Amino acid sequence: DSGIDASHPQLNGKVAAFAEFNGEGERVNGAATRDTTNHGTHTAGLLVGDTVGVAPSAKVISALVLPNNEGTFAQVIAGMQYVLDPDNNADTDDGADVVNMSLGIPGTFDEFIVPVQNMLKAGVVPMFAIGNFGPTSASTGSPGNLPDAIGVGAVDRNGQVASFSSRGPVNWNSTIKGVFVKPDIAAPGVEITSAFPNGQYGALSGSSQASPIAAGAAALLLSAKPGTNVDGVKNALYTSASNAGSKNNNTGFGLI
């Protein structure tokens, strides 16, 4: 994300690892935890914050790949690789169990296929924002619109799809071929209060907020049934969501 304010009261002692990557995808040596905007602290708060977070007992691994809320493919993919094995030692289990990505780019991009497959091979749940490019149809963003990723749309307090939330379907016509219903699920994403840097709080709207709420829910599922595989987590989320097992291009299987 844009970084993280690890000293925020909501996040005290919860940042398990942190790295920053430059536009070439290289790690920035000696980088200290910081948030270049408020976005990363806000999403981290929704993941693990003491009172604003869905999974307050979880820890967060933060990769600064979007300085000032923008970055390159190399930067983002470096972060996707980093969170799978922060200490770069395959013998230690320090990688993420769930990965939240509150980012995306409109369209379909093959660059994200391999890093997402690597997450799945590592048994990691890929929970990605579907994008804020709505309300038109076929407006989804990558990597949330990858068939194997869990793309998260945003709903308002009445459970209605937010006007900005990206809609499916998505037409992949490259390495992946087919038309897919997206998003997969939805979560609250309108006027969501969470942590802002320097001990502050603020409300933001977006699929960027819905995605960490859903990722926190996945963490809770894993705490209840450790060792559940990615398909098991997807099945639990999809079958229990509000659309009673049917899927549409506005909210997917519905509100978690």
Buried (B, 14 or more C-beta within 10 A) or exposed (E): BBBBBBBBEBBEEBBBBBBBBBBEBEBEEEBEBBBBBBBBBBBBBBBBBBEBBBBBEBBBBBBBBBBEBEBBBBBBBBBBBBBBBBEEEEEEEBBBBBBBBBBBBBBBBEEBBEBBEBBBEBBBBBBBBBBBBBEEEBBBBBBBBBBBBBBBBBBBEEEBBBEBBBBBBBEBEEEBEEEBBBBBBBBBBBEBBBBBBEEEBBEBBBBBBBBBBBBBBBBBBBEEEEEBEBEBBBEBBBEBBEBEEEBBBBBBBBBB
